[in-house]
Amino acid sequence: PTRPQQVTTLDGLDVCKNLQCLYISNNNIKNWAELDKLKDLPALRDILLVGNEIYTQFGSREECRIEVLRHLPNISKIDGQMVKPSERDAATEPRAE
């Protein structure tokens, strides 16, 4: 069940061109495509997504972080931890089918 006042979409944030940090943990983001709506935010470097539905699709935290980087390659900090070069490299590799 959805808790009251939970964010389910990232619509409308594309106009926030100076947004550097987005803390949206423990909400109800279910679709990775929602992150694509943030691609045109040049200043966005720090995102907090832990506790959202999208993270349940992967078995490990590292897999989730890599998926975030696939959608938002300019991010430098995910869920409070700096992005590692190995994660950035993994995000640019083709997905295993």
C-alpha positions as CSV (number, residue, x, y, z in Angstrom):
1,P,0.0,0.0,0.0
2,T,1.1,3.5,-0.8
3,R,1.8,5.8,2.1
4,P,0.1,9.2,2.0
5,Q,2.0,12.0,0.2
6,Q,4.5,9.6,-1.5
7,V,6.2,10.8,-4.7
8,T,5.5,8.4,-7.6
9,T,6.8,10.5,-10.5
10,L,9.6,12.9,-11.2
11,D,7.5,15.0,-13.6
12,G,8.1,18.7,-13.6
13,L,11.7,18.7,-12.2
14,D,13.2,19.2,-15.7
15,V,12.8,22.9,-15.3
16,C,15.0,23.0,-12.2
17,K,18.2,23.6,-14.1
18,N,20.2,24.6,-11.0
19,L,19.1,21.6,-8.9
20,Q,22.3,20.0,-7.5
21,C,20.9,17.6,-5.0
22,L,17.7,15.5,-5.0
23,Y,16.8,13.5,-1.8
24,I,13.8,11.4,-2.7
25,S,14.3,8.3,-0.5
26,N,11.5,6.2,0.9
27,N,9.0,7.2,-1.8
28,N,7.2,5.2,-4.5
29,I,9.3,5.5,-7.6
30,K,8.6,2.2,-9.4
31,N,10.0,2.8,-12.9
32,W,13.6,3.5,-13.9
33,A,12.3,5.6,-16.8
34,E,11.4,8.3,-14.2
35,L,15.1,9.0,-13.7
36,D,15.4,9.7,-17.4
37,K,13.3,12.8,-16.7
38,L,16.3,14.2,-14.8
39,K,18.8,13.8,-17.6
40,D,18.7,17.4,-18.7
41,L,19.6,18.8,-15.3
42,P,23.2,19.8,-15.8
43,A,24.0,20.6,-12.1
44,L,22.5,17.5,-10.6
45,R,25.3,15.6,-8.8
46,D,23.8,14.0,-5.7
47,I,20.7,11.8,-5.5
48,L,19.2,9.8,-2.7
49,L,16.8,7.0,-3.9
50,V,17.1,4.3,-1.3
51,G,13.7,2.9,-0.1
52,N,12.0,3.2,-3.5
53,E,10.4,0.4,-5.5
54,I,13.0,0.6,-8.3
55,Y,15.6,-0.8,-5.9
56,T,13.6,-4.0,-5.4
57,Q,14.3,-5.1,-9.0
58,F,18.0,-5.8,-8.3
59,G,19.7,-8.2,-5.9
60,S,22.5,-5.9,-4.7
61,R,23.0,-2.3,-3.8
62,E,25.8,-2.1,-6.3
63,E,23.5,-3.2,-9.1
64,C,21.1,-0.4,-8.2
65,R,23.9,2.2,-8.2
66,I,25.1,1.1,-11.6
67,E,21.5,1.3,-12.9
68,V,21.2,4.9,-11.5
69,L,24.4,5.8,-13.4
70,R,23.0,4.3,-16.7
71,H,20.2,6.7,-16.4
72,L,22.1,9.7,-14.9
73,P,25.8,9.4,-15.9
74,N,26.7,12.8,-14.4
75,I,25.8,11.9,-10.9
76,S,28.8,11.8,-8.5
77,K,27.0,10.7,-5.3
78,I,24.3,8.1,-4.9
79,D,22.6,7.4,-1.6
80,G,25.2,9.2,0.4
81,Q,28.2,7.5,-1.1
82,M,30.5,8.8,-3.8
83,V,30.4,7.0,-7.1
84,K,33.4,4.7,-7.6
85,P,35.3,4.5,-10.9
86,S,34.4,0.8,-11.2
87,E,30.7,1.6,-10.9
88,R,31.0,4.3,-13.6
89,D,32.8,1.8,-15.8
90,A,30.2,-0.9,-15.2
91,A,27.4,1.5,-16.1
92,T,28.9,2.2,-19.6
93,E,29.3,-1.5,-20.4
94,P,26.6,-3.2,-22.4
95,R,24.1,-5.0,-20.3
96,A,24.3,-8.8,-20.0
97,E,21.2,-10.3,-21.7
